[in-house]
């Protein structure tokens, strides 16, 4: 089991203009990201590719892309070092998924 972490970019220029670089209207800002708990795959690169294929958006106003993949065990170890409230928040926000069907 793996956890794929993503980064999100939002193009503020796409809210009121065309958002394109060519017209000088692109204004990208880093946002948060998501953590996808991927079950039923044996290789980290397969987990990353699955998340990219199933969940990633690439539009003029919003982009989400994978930035890291770690084992579920490593994710749990990382969570254990965090404040309890923040740990609970991250656990609740994590998106569980599998290529064998809908969310686990």
PDB file as gemmi writes it, atoms N, CA and C in Angstrom:
CRYST1    1.000    1.000    1.000  90.00  90.00  90.00 P 1                      
ATOM      1  N   UNK A   1       0.858  -1.171   0.000  1.00  0.00           N  
ATOM      2  CA  UNK A   1       0.000   0.000   0.000  1.00  0.00           C  
ATOM      3  C   UNK A   1       0.907   1.238   0.000  1.00  0.00           C  
ATOM      4  N   UNK A   2       0.483   2.248  -0.783  1.00  0.00           N  
ATOM      5  CA  UNK A   2       1.286   3.459  -0.938  1.00  0.00           C  
ATOM      6  C   UNK A   2       0.436   4.697  -0.706  1.00  0.00           C  
ATOM      7  N   UNK A   3       1.111   5.796  -0.423  1.00  0.00           N  
ATOM      8  CA  UNK A   3       0.461   7.094  -0.336  1.00  0.00           C  
ATOM      9  C   UNK A   3       1.110   8.000  -1.375  1.00  0.00           C  
ATOM     10  N   UNK A   4       0.287   8.501  -2.285  1.00  0.00           N  
ATOM     11  CA  UNK A   4       0.752   9.424  -3.315  1.00  0.00           C  
ATOM     12  C   UNK A   4       0.331  10.830  -2.893  1.00  0.00           C  
ATOM     13  N   UNK A   5       1.323  11.716  -2.791  1.00  0.00           N  
ATOM     14  CA  UNK A   5       1.059  13.109  -2.416  1.00  0.00           C  
ATOM     15  C   UNK A   5       1.066  13.956  -3.684  1.00  0.00           C  
ATOM     16  N   UNK A   6       0.165  14.939  -3.726  1.00  0.00           N  
ATOM     17  CA  UNK A   6       0.082  15.801  -4.896  1.00  0.00           C  
ATOM     18  C   UNK A   6       0.258  17.270  -4.516  1.00  0.00           C  
ATOM     19  N   UNK A   7       0.530  18.080  -5.517  1.00  0.00           N  
ATOM     20  CA  UNK A   7       0.604  19.531  -5.397  1.00  0.00           C  
ATOM     21  C   UNK A   7      -0.449  20.123  -6.329  1.00  0.00           C  
ATOM     22  N   UNK A   8      -1.084  21.193  -5.886  1.00  0.00           N  
ATOM     23  CA  UNK A   8      -2.092  21.867  -6.702  1.00  0.00           C  
ATOM     24  C   UNK A   8      -1.611  23.274  -7.038  1.00  0.00           C  
ATOM     25  N   UNK A   9      -1.861  23.685  -8.267  1.00  0.00           N  
ATOM     26  CA  UNK A   9      -1.629  25.053  -8.724  1.00  0.00           C  
ATOM     27  C   UNK A   9      -2.959  25.609  -9.212  1.00  0.00           C  
ATOM     28  N   UNK A  10      -3.256  26.849  -8.830  1.00  0.00           N  
ATOM     29  CA  UNK A  10      -4.466  27.514  -9.303  1.00  0.00           C  
ATOM     30  C   UNK A  10      -4.056  28.749 -10.101  1.00  0.00           C  
ATOM     31  N   UNK A  11      -4.675  28.948 -11.248  1.00  0.00           N  
ATOM     32  CA  UNK A  11      -4.390  30.084 -12.117  1.00  0.00           C  
ATOM     33  C   UNK A  11      -5.419  31.183 -11.852  1.00  0.00           C  
ATOM     34  N   UNK A  12      -5.025  32.175 -11.067  1.00  0.00           N  
ATOM     35  CA  UNK A  12      -5.927  33.282 -10.758  1.00  0.00           C  
ATOM     36  C   UNK A  12      -6.287  34.075 -12.007  1.00  0.00           C  
ATOM     37  N   UNK A  13      -5.401  34.050 -13.006  1.00  0.00           N  
ATOM     38  CA  UNK A  13      -5.668  34.764 -14.251  1.00  0.00           C  
ATOM     39  C   UNK A  13      -6.812  34.177 -15.049  1.00  0.00           C  
ATOM     40  N   UNK A  14      -7.179  32.942 -14.757  1.00  0.00           N  
ATOM     41  CA  UNK A  14      -8.280  32.301 -15.480  1.00  0.00           C  
ATOM     42  C   UNK A  14      -9.638  32.659 -14.890  1.00  0.00           C  
ATOM     43  N   UNK A  15      -9.662  33.335 -13.750  1.00  0.00           N  
ATOM     44  CA  UNK A  15     -10.934  33.703 -13.131  1.00  0.00           C  
ATOM     45  C   UNK A  15     -11.605  34.875 -13.854  1.00  0.00           C  
ATOM     46  N   UNK A  16     -10.807  35.849 -14.274  1.00  0.00           N  
ATOM     47  CA  UNK A  16     -11.410  37.032 -14.894  1.00  0.00           C  
ATOM     48  C   UNK A  16     -10.914  37.288 -16.319  1.00  0.00           C  
ATOM     49  N   UNK A  17      -9.858  36.600 -16.724  1.00  0.00           N  
ATOM     50  CA  UNK A  17      -9.304  36.744 -18.075  1.00  0.00           C  
ATOM     51  C   UNK A  17      -9.175  35.351 -18.680  1.00  0.00           C  
ATOM     52  N   UNK A  18      -8.395  35.269 -19.772  1.00  0.00           N  
ATOM     53  CA  UNK A  18      -8.241  33.959 -20.411  1.00  0.00           C  
ATOM     54  C   UNK A  18      -7.205  33.066 -19.726  1.00  0.00           C  
ATOM     55  N   UNK A  19      -6.387  33.626 -18.819  1.00  0.00           N  
ATOM     56  CA  UNK A  19      -5.441  32.838 -18.050  1.00  0.00           C  
ATOM     57  C   UNK A  19      -4.230  32.347 -18.815  1.00  0.00           C  
ATOM     58  N   UNK A  20      -4.034  32.827 -20.017  1.00  0.00           N  
ATOM     59  CA  UNK A  20      -2.948  32.321 -20.870  1.00  0.00           C  
ATOM     60  C   UNK A  20      -1.660  33.128 -20.690  1.00  0.00           C  
ATOM     61  N   UNK A  21      -0.542  32.421 -20.794  1.00  0.00           N  
ATOM     62  CA  UNK A  21       0.753  33.087 -20.745  1.00  0.00           C  
ATOM     63  C   UNK A  21       0.910  34.045 -21.923  1.00  0.00           C  
ATOM     64  N   UNK A  22       0.485  33.605 -23.107  1.00  0.00           N  
ATOM     65  CA  UNK A  22       0.674  34.397 -24.331  1.00  0.00           C  
ATOM     66  C   UNK A  22       0.015  35.769 -24.239  1.00  0.00           C  
ATOM     67  N   UNK A  23      -1.077  35.865 -23.513  1.00  0.00           N  
ATOM     68  CA  UNK A  23      -1.770  37.150 -23.392  1.00  0.00           C  
ATOM     69  C   UNK A  23      -1.372  37.903 -22.122  1.00  0.00           C  
ATOM     70  N   UNK A  24      -0.452  37.325 -21.349  1.00  0.00           N  
ATOM     71  CA  UNK A  24       0.001  37.968 -20.126  1.00  0.00           C  
ATOM     72  C   UNK A  24      -0.970  37.857 -18.967  1.00  0.00           C  
ATOM     73  N   UNK A  25      -1.916  36.934 -19.069  1.00  0.00           N  
ATOM     74  CA  UNK A  25      -2.952  36.800 -18.042  1.00  0.00           C  
ATOM     75  C   UNK A  25      -2.759  35.610 -17.105  1.00  0.00           C  
ATOM     76  N   UNK A  26      -1.666  34.868 -17.246  1.00  0.00           N  
ATOM     77  CA  UNK A  26      -1.423  33.735 -16.354  1.00  0.00           C  
ATOM     78  C   UNK A  26      -0.905  34.239 -15.012  1.00  0.00           C  
ATOM     79  N   UNK A  27      -1.487  33.741 -13.936  1.00  0.00           N  
ATOM     80  CA  UNK A  27      -1.023  34.080 -12.593  1.00  0.00           C  
ATOM     81  C   UNK A  27      -1.251  32.855 -11.714  1.00  0.00           C  
ATOM     82  N   UNK A  28      -0.265  31.952 -11.731  1.00  0.00           N  
ATOM     83  CA  UNK A  28      -0.362  30.693 -11.025  1.00  0.00           C  
ATOM     84  C   UNK A  28       0.072  30.844  -9.576  1.00  0.00           C  
ATOM     85  N   UNK A  29      -0.662  30.180  -8.688  1.00  0.00           N  
ATOM     86  CA  UNK A  29      -0.347  30.210  -7.267  1.00  0.00           C  
ATOM     87  C   UNK A  29      -0.373  28.787  -6.718  1.00  0.00           C  
ATOM     88  N   UNK A  30       0.645  28.460  -5.914  1.00  0.00           N  
ATOM     89  CA  UNK A  30       0.690  27.149  -5.269  1.00  0.00           C  
ATOM     90  C   UNK A  30      -0.423  27.055  -4.242  1.00  0.00           C  
ATOM     91  N   UNK A  31      -1.085  25.942  -4.230  1.00  0.00           N  
ATOM     92  CA  UNK A  31      -2.113  25.635  -3.242  1.00  0.00           C  
ATOM     93  C   UNK A  31      -1.661  24.396  -2.483  1.00  0.00           C  
ATOM     94  N   UNK A  32      -2.539  23.822  -1.745  1.00  0.00           N  
ATOM     95  CA  UNK A  32      -2.229  22.589  -1.025  1.00  0.00           C  
ATOM     96  C   UNK A  32      -2.143  21.425  -1.986  1.00  0.00           C  
ATOM     97  N   UNK A  33      -2.494  20.288  -1.518  1.00  0.00           N  
ATOM     98  CA  UNK A  33      -2.496  19.080  -2.332  1.00  0.00           C  
ATOM     99  C   UNK A  33      -3.350  18.032  -1.661  1.00  0.00           C  
ATOM    100  N   UNK A  34      -3.295  16.861  -2.190  1.00  0.00           N  
ATOM    101  CA  UNK A  34      -4.040  15.732  -1.632  1.00  0.00           C  
ATOM    102  C   UNK A  34      -3.097  14.598  -1.317  1.00  0.00           C  
ATOM    103  N   UNK A  35      -3.562  13.695  -0.471  1.00  0.00           N  
ATOM    104  CA  UNK A  35      -2.846  12.462  -0.191  1.00  0.00           C  
ATOM    105  C   UNK A  35      -3.784  11.308  -0.527  1.00  0.00           C  
ATOM    106  N   UNK A  36      -3.357  10.486  -1.473  1.00  0.00           N  
ATOM    107  CA  UNK A  36      -4.146   9.350  -1.942  1.00  0.00           C  
ATOM    108  C   UNK A  36      -3.545   8.066  -1.387  1.00  0.00           C  
ATOM    109  N   UNK A  37      -4.342   7.328  -0.631  1.00  0.00           N  
ATOM    110  CA  UNK A  37      -3.921   6.026  -0.114  1.00  0.00           C  
ATOM    111  C   UNK A  37      -4.326   4.999  -1.165  1.00  0.00           C  
ATOM    112  N   UNK A  38      -3.318   4.401  -1.800  1.00  0.00           N  
ATOM    113  CA  UNK A  38      -3.561   3.492  -2.921  1.00  0.00           C  
ATOM    114  C   UNK A  38      -3.348   2.057  -2.464  1.00  0.00           C  
ATOM    115  N   UNK A  39      -4.383   1.266  -2.611  1.00  0.00           N  
ATOM    116  CA  UNK A  39      -4.328  -0.154  -2.246  1.00  0.00           C  
ATOM    117  C   UNK A  39      -4.190  -1.012  -3.510  1.00  0.00           C  
ATOM    118  N   UNK A  40      -3.788  -2.237  -3.326  1.00  0.00           N  
ATOM    119  CA  UNK A  40      -3.811  -3.267  -4.366  1.00  0.00           C  
ATOM    120  C   UNK A  40      -2.796  -3.070  -5.482  1.00  0.00           C  
ATOM    121  N   UNK A  41      -1.723  -2.343  -5.224  1.00  0.00           N  
ATOM    122  CA  UNK A  41      -0.619  -2.239  -6.178  1.00  0.00           C  
ATOM    123  C   UNK A  41       0.684  -2.531  -5.443  1.00  0.00           C  
ATOM    124  N   UNK A  42       1.653  -3.111  -6.151  1.00  0.00           N  
ATOM    125  CA  UNK A  42       2.894  -3.552  -5.522  1.00  0.00           C  
ATOM    126  C   UNK A  42       4.075  -2.620  -5.747  1.00  0.00           C  
ATOM    127  N   UNK A  43       3.945  -1.666  -6.676  1.00  0.00           N  
ATOM    128  CA  UNK A  43       5.084  -0.814  -7.003  1.00  0.00           C  
ATOM    129  C   UNK A  43       4.701   0.661  -6.868  1.00  0.00           C  
ATOM    130  N   UNK A  44       5.602   1.471  -6.308  1.00  0.00           N  
ATOM    131  CA  UNK A  44       5.287   2.895  -6.125  1.00  0.00           C  
ATOM    132  C   UNK A  44       4.996   3.614  -7.432  1.00  0.00           C  
ATOM    133  N   UNK A  45       5.713   3.286  -8.496  1.00  0.00           N  
ATOM    134  CA  UNK A  45       5.466   3.954  -9.770  1.00  0.00           C  
ATOM    135  C   UNK A  45       4.088   3.612 -10.332  1.00  0.00           C  
ATOM    136  N   UNK A  46       3.596   2.404 -10.050  1.00  0.00           N  
ATOM    137  CA  UNK A  46       2.240   2.044 -10.479  1.00  0.00           C  
ATOM    138  C   UNK A  46       1.209   2.853  -9.697  1.00  0.00           C  
ATOM    139  N   UNK A  47       1.452   3.040  -8.402  1.00  0.00           N  
ATOM    140  CA  UNK A  47       0.533   3.841  -7.577  1.00  0.00           C  
ATOM    141  C   UNK A  47       0.483   5.277  -8.084  1.00  0.00           C  
ATOM    142  N   UNK A  48       1.643   5.844  -8.393  1.00  0.00           N  
ATOM    143  CA  UNK A  48       1.693   7.218  -8.887  1.00  0.00           C  
ATOM    144  C   UNK A  48       0.980   7.336 -10.234  1.00  0.00           C  
ATOM    145  N   UNK A  49       1.212   6.393 -11.126  1.00  0.00           N  
ATOM    146  CA  UNK A  49       0.568   6.417 -12.441  1.00  0.00           C  
ATOM    147  C   UNK A  49      -0.947   6.254 -12.314  1.00  0.00           C  
ATOM    148  N   UNK A  50      -1.393   5.395 -11.401  1.00  0.00           N  
ATOM    149  CA  UNK A  50      -2.824   5.212 -11.197  1.00  0.00           C  
ATOM    150  C   UNK A  50      -3.476   6.502 -10.713  1.00  0.00           C  
ATOM    151  N   UNK A  51      -2.876   7.151  -9.721  1.00  0.00           N  
ATOM    152  CA  UNK A  51      -3.428   8.415  -9.208  1.00  0.00           C  
ATOM    153  C   UNK A  51      -3.460   9.462 -10.320  1.00  0.00           C  
ATOM    154  N   UNK A  52      -2.380   9.550 -11.087  1.00  0.00           N  
ATOM    155  CA  UNK A  52      -2.333  10.525 -12.177  1.00  0.00           C  
ATOM    156  C   UNK A  52      -3.440  10.265 -13.196  1.00  0.00           C  
ATOM    157  N   UNK A  53      -3.659   9.019 -13.543  1.00  0.00           N  
ATOM    158  CA  UNK A  53      -4.671   8.685 -14.542  1.00  0.00           C  
ATOM    159  C   UNK A  53      -6.091   8.894 -14.033  1.00  0.00           C  
ATOM    160  N   UNK A  54      -6.313   8.620 -12.777  1.00  0.00           N  
ATOM    161  CA  UNK A  54      -7.674   8.642 -12.235  1.00  0.00           C  
ATOM    162  C   UNK A  54      -8.114   9.994 -11.676  1.00  0.00           C  
ATOM    163  N   UNK A  55      -7.175  10.748 -11.088  1.00  0.00           N  
ATOM    164  CA  UNK A  55      -7.589  11.920 -10.321  1.00  0.00           C  
ATOM    165  C   UNK A  55      -7.009  13.256 -10.773  1.00  0.00           C  
ATOM    166  N   UNK A  56      -5.952  13.232 -11.524  1.00  0.00           N  
ATOM    167  CA  UNK A  56      -5.228  14.471 -11.810  1.00  0.00           C  
ATOM    168  C   UNK A  56      -5.972  15.325 -12.829  1.00  0.00           C  
ATOM    169  N   UNK A  57      -6.002  16.634 -12.538  1.00  0.00           N  
ATOM    170  CA  UNK A  57      -6.623  17.600 -13.445  1.00  0.00           C  
ATOM    171  C   UNK A  57      -5.528  18.485 -14.024  1.00  0.00           C  
ATOM    172  N   UNK A  58      -5.671  18.809 -15.310  1.00  0.00           N  
ATOM    173  CA  UNK A  58      -4.717  19.680 -15.985  1.00  0.00           C  
ATOM    174  C   UNK A  58      -5.506  20.616 -16.892  1.00  0.00           C  
ATOM    175  N   UNK A  59      -5.919  21.752 -16.335  1.00  0.00           N  
ATOM    176  CA  UNK A  59      -6.722  22.695 -17.108  1.00  0.00           C  
ATOM    177  C   UNK A  59      -6.092  24.082 -17.040  1.00  0.00           C  
ATOM    178  N   UNK A  60      -6.678  25.035 -17.717  1.00  0.00           N  
ATOM    179  CA  UNK A  60      -6.160  26.399 -17.740  1.00  0.00           C  
ATOM    180  C   UNK A  60      -6.274  27.063 -16.367  1.00  0.00           C  
ATOM    181  N   UNK A  61      -7.168  26.579 -15.532  1.00  0.00           N  
ATOM    182  CA  UNK A  61      -7.370  27.203 -14.228  1.00  0.00           C  
ATOM    183  C   UNK A  61      -6.864  26.413 -13.042  1.00  0.00           C  
ATOM    184  N   UNK A  62      -6.527  25.144 -13.243  1.00  0.00           N  
ATOM    185  CA  UNK A  62      -6.209  24.273 -12.103  1.00  0.00           C  
ATOM    186  C   UNK A  62      -5.334  23.130 -12.587  1.00  0.00           C  
ATOM    187  N   UNK A  63      -4.294  22.844 -11.855  1.00  0.00           N  
ATOM    188  CA  UNK A  63      -3.439  21.698 -12.156  1.00  0.00           C  
ATOM    189  C   UNK A  63      -3.137  20.977 -10.854  1.00  0.00           C  
ATOM    190  N   UNK A  64      -3.213  19.668 -10.896  1.00  0.00           N  
ATOM    191  CA  UNK A  64      -2.815  18.839  -9.763  1.00  0.00           C  
ATOM    192  C   UNK A  64      -1.886  17.776 -10.306  1.00  0.00           C  
ATOM    193  N   UNK A  65      -0.768  17.565  -9.637  1.00  0.00           N  
ATOM    194  CA  UNK A  65       0.183  16.589 -10.132  1.00  0.00           C  
ATOM    195  C   UNK A  65       0.876  15.893  -8.961  1.00  0.00           C  
ATOM    196  N   UNK A  66       1.283  14.629  -9.154  1.00  0.00           N  
ATOM    197  CA  UNK A  66       1.966  13.889  -8.093  1.00  0.00           C  
ATOM    198  C   UNK A  66       3.353  14.466  -7.832  1.00  0.00           C  
ATOM    199  N   UNK A  67       3.726  14.551  -6.558  1.00  0.00           N  
ATOM    200  CA  UNK A  67       5.059  15.032  -6.209  1.00  0.00           C  
ATOM    201  C   UNK A  67       5.865  14.019  -5.400  1.00  0.00           C  
ATOM    202  N   UNK A  68       5.181  13.047  -4.787  1.00  0.00           N  
ATOM    203  CA  UNK A  68       5.885  12.084  -3.946  1.00  0.00           C  
ATOM    204  C   UNK A  68       5.034  10.843  -3.756  1.00  0.00           C  
ATOM    205  N   UNK A  69       5.694   9.719  -3.645  1.00  0.00           N  
ATOM    206  CA  UNK A  69       5.005   8.483  -3.276  1.00  0.00           C  
ATOM    207  C   UNK A  69       5.829   7.802  -2.188  1.00  0.00           C  
ATOM    208  N   UNK A  70       5.141   7.416  -1.111  1.00  0.00           N  
ATOM    209  CA  UNK A  70       5.802   6.741   0.006  1.00  0.00           C  
ATOM    210  C   UNK A  70       4.959   5.524   0.396  1.00  0.00           C  
ATOM    211  N   UNK A  71       5.548   4.655   1.183  1.00  0.00           N  
ATOM    212  CA  UNK A  71       4.772   3.508   1.659  1.00  0.00           C  
ATOM    213  C   UNK A  71       3.754   3.988   2.696  1.00  0.00           C  
ATOM    214  N   UNK A  72       2.710   3.219   2.860  1.00  0.00           N  
ATOM    215  CA  UNK A  72       1.710   3.543   3.863  1.00  0.00           C  
ATOM    216  C   UNK A  72       2.339   3.525   5.260  1.00  0.00           C  
ATOM    217  N   UNK A  73       3.267   2.618   5.476  1.00  0.00           N  
ATOM    218  CA  UNK A  73       3.943   2.540   6.763  1.00  0.00           C  
ATOM    219  C   UNK A  73       4.729   3.822   7.048  1.00  0.00           C  
ATOM    220  N   UNK A  74       5.433   4.341   6.026  1.00  0.00           N  
ATOM    221  CA  UNK A  74       6.186   5.583   6.204  1.00  0.00           C  
ATOM    222  C   UNK A  74       5.241   6.741   6.502  1.00  0.00           C  
ATOM    223  N   UNK A  75       4.115   6.768   5.804  1.00  0.00           N  
ATOM    224  CA  UNK A  75       3.106   7.819   6.026  1.00  0.00           C  
ATOM    225  C   UNK A  75       2.631   7.793   7.475  1.00  0.00           C  
ATOM    226  N   UNK A  76       2.352   6.592   7.987  1.00  0.00           N  
ATOM    227  CA  UNK A  76       1.902   6.468   9.367  1.00  0.00           C  
ATOM    228  C   UNK A  76       2.986   6.912  10.352  1.00  0.00           C  
ATOM    229  N   UNK A  77       4.235   6.590  10.056  1.00  0.00           N  
ATOM    230  CA  UNK A  77       5.333   7.042  10.905  1.00  0.00           C  
ATOM    231  C   UNK A  77       5.429   8.571  10.897  1.00  0.00           C  
ATOM    232  N   UNK A  78       5.299   9.163   9.718  1.00  0.00           N  
ATOM    233  CA  UNK A  78       5.340  10.623   9.602  1.00  0.00           C  
ATOM    234  C   UNK A  78       4.186  11.263  10.375  1.00  0.00           C  
ATOM    235  N   UNK A  79       3.001  10.653  10.284  1.00  0.00           N  
ATOM    236  CA  UNK A  79       1.841  11.173  11.007  1.00  0.00           C  
ATOM    237  C   UNK A  79       2.044  11.117  12.517  1.00  0.00           C  
ATOM    238  N   UNK A  80       2.688  10.057  12.987  1.00  0.00           N  
ATOM    239  CA  UNK A  80       2.882   9.876  14.430  1.00  0.00           C  
ATOM    240  C   UNK A  80       3.688  11.015  15.056  1.00  0.00           C  
ATOM    241  N   UNK A  81       4.497  11.683  14.249  1.00  0.00           N  
ATOM    242  CA  UNK A  81       5.323  12.778  14.766  1.00  0.00           C  
ATOM    243  C   UNK A  81       4.570  14.106  14.821  1.00  0.00           C  
ATOM    244  N   UNK A  82       3.346  14.130  14.335  1.00  0.00           N  
ATOM    245  CA  UNK A  82       2.573  15.372  14.259  1.00  0.00           C  
ATOM    246  C   UNK A  82       1.649  15.549  15.458  1.00  0.00           C  
ATOM    247  N   UNK A  83       1.181  16.768  15.624  1.00  0.00           N  
ATOM    248  CA  UNK A  83       0.168  17.078  16.622  1.00  0.00           C  
ATOM    249  C   UNK A  83      -1.062  16.208  16.370  1.00  0.00           C  
ATOM    250  N   UNK A  84      -1.708  15.774  17.418  1.00  0.00           N  
ATOM    251  CA  UNK A  84      -2.842  14.852  17.303  1.00  0.00           C  
ATOM    252  C   UNK A  84      -3.976  15.407  16.436  1.00  0.00           C  
ATOM    253  N   UNK A  85      -4.320  16.674  16.615  1.00  0.00           N  
ATOM    254  CA  UNK A  85      -5.405  17.267  15.818  1.00  0.00           C  
ATOM    255  C   UNK A  85      -5.051  17.319  14.340  1.00  0.00           C  
ATOM    256  N   UNK A  86      -3.812  17.699  14.032  1.00  0.00           N  
ATOM    257  CA  UNK A  86      -3.384  17.767  12.637  1.00  0.00           C  
ATOM    258  C   UNK A  86      -3.318  16.372  12.032  1.00  0.00           C  
ATOM    259  N   UNK A  87      -2.832  15.403  12.808  1.00  0.00           N  
ATOM    260  CA  UNK A  87      -2.774  14.012  12.357  1.00  0.00           C  
ATOM    261  C   UNK A  87      -4.175  13.505  12.009  1.00  0.00           C  
ATOM    262  N   UNK A  88      -5.137  13.803  12.868  1.00  0.00           N  
ATOM    263  CA  UNK A  88      -6.515  13.385  12.634  1.00  0.00           C  
ATOM    264  C   UNK A  88      -7.075  14.049  11.372  1.00  0.00           C  
ATOM    265  N   UNK A  89      -6.787  15.331  11.195  1.00  0.00           N  
ATOM    266  CA  UNK A  89      -7.237  16.057  10.005  1.00  0.00           C  
ATOM    267  C   UNK A  89      -6.682  15.413   8.737  1.00  0.00           C  
ATOM    268  N   UNK A  90      -5.371  15.153   8.706  1.00  0.00           N  
ATOM    269  CA  UNK A  90      -4.761  14.557   7.512  1.00  0.00           C  
ATOM    270  C   UNK A  90      -5.322  13.167   7.228  1.00  0.00           C  
ATOM    271  N   UNK A  91      -5.549  12.399   8.270  1.00  0.00           N  
ATOM    272  CA  UNK A  91      -6.103  11.049   8.104  1.00  0.00           C  
ATOM    273  C   UNK A  91      -7.515  11.109   7.527  1.00  0.00           C  
ATOM    274  N   UNK A  92      -8.318  12.043   8.023  1.00  0.00           N  
ATOM    275  CA  UNK A  92      -9.695  12.183   7.525  1.00  0.00           C  
ATOM    276  C   UNK A  92      -9.741  12.692   6.090  1.00  0.00           C  
ATOM    277  N   UNK A  93      -8.773  13.514   5.702  1.00  0.00           N  
ATOM    278  CA  UNK A  93      -8.755  14.109   4.365  1.00  0.00           C  
ATOM    279  C   UNK A  93      -8.163  13.175   3.306  1.00  0.00           C  
ATOM    280  N   UNK A  94      -7.412  12.164   3.718  1.00  0.00           N  
ATOM    281  CA  UNK A  94      -6.787  11.251   2.770  1.00  0.00           C  
ATOM    282  C   UNK A  94      -7.853  10.542   1.934  1.00  0.00           C  
ATOM    283  N   UNK A  95      -7.549  10.370   0.669  1.00  0.00           N  
ATOM    284  CA  UNK A  95      -8.487   9.759  -0.273  1.00  0.00           C  
ATOM    285  C   UNK A  95      -8.040   8.322  -0.529  1.00  0.00           C  
ATOM    286  N   UNK A  96      -8.845   7.371  -0.104  1.00  0.00           N  
ATOM    287  CA  UNK A  96      -8.507   5.966  -0.303  1.00  0.00           C  
ATOM    288  C   UNK A  96      -9.025   5.509  -1.655  1.00  0.00           C  
ATOM    289  N   UNK A  97      -8.173   4.759  -2.373  1.00  0.00           N  
ATOM    290  CA  UNK A  97      -8.555   4.316  -3.706  1.00  0.00           C  
ATOM    291  C   UNK A  97      -7.833   3.023  -4.072  1.00  0.00           C  
ATOM    292  N   UNK A  98      -8.341   2.377  -5.080  1.00  0.00           N  
ATOM    293  CA  UNK A  98      -7.773   1.143  -5.596  1.00  0.00           C  
ATOM    294  C   UNK A  98      -8.108   1.017  -7.076  1.00  0.00           C  
ATOM    295  N   UNK A  99      -7.216   0.460  -7.865  1.00  0.00           N  
ATOM    296  CA  UNK A  99      -7.544   0.239  -9.279  1.00  0.00           C  
ATOM    297  C   UNK A  99      -8.568  -0.887  -9.472  1.00  0.00           C  
ATOM    298  N   UNK A 100      -8.878  -1.601  -8.396  1.00  0.00           N  
ATOM    299  CA  UNK A 100      -9.822  -2.713  -8.486  1.00  0.00           C  
ATOM    300  C   UNK A 100     -11.259  -2.294  -8.239  1.00  0.00           C  
ATOM    301  N   UNK A 101     -11.499  -1.010  -8.023  1.00  0.00           N  
ATOM    302  CA  UNK A 101     -12.864  -0.559  -7.798  1.00  0.00           C  
ATOM    303  C   UNK A 101     -12.889   0.817  -7.174  1.00  0.00           C  
ATOM    304  N   UNK A 102     -13.993   1.178  -6.598  1.00  0.00           N  
ATOM    305  CA  UNK A 102     -14.156   2.490  -5.970  1.00  0.00           C  
ATOM    306  C   UNK A 102     -13.381   2.573  -4.671  1.00  0.00           C  
ATOM    307  N   UNK A 103     -13.490   3.702  -3.995  1.00  0.00           N  
ATOM    308  CA  UNK A 103     -12.742   3.962  -2.766  1.00  0.00           C  
ATOM    309  C   UNK A 103     -12.883   2.807  -1.787  1.00  0.00           C  
ATOM    310  N   UNK A 104     -11.786   2.508  -1.140  1.00  0.00           N  
ATOM    311  CA  UNK A 104     -11.767   1.372  -0.202  1.00  0.00           C  
ATOM    312  C   UNK A 104     -12.547   1.686   1.059  1.00  0.00           C  
TER     313      UNK A 104                                                      
END                                                                             
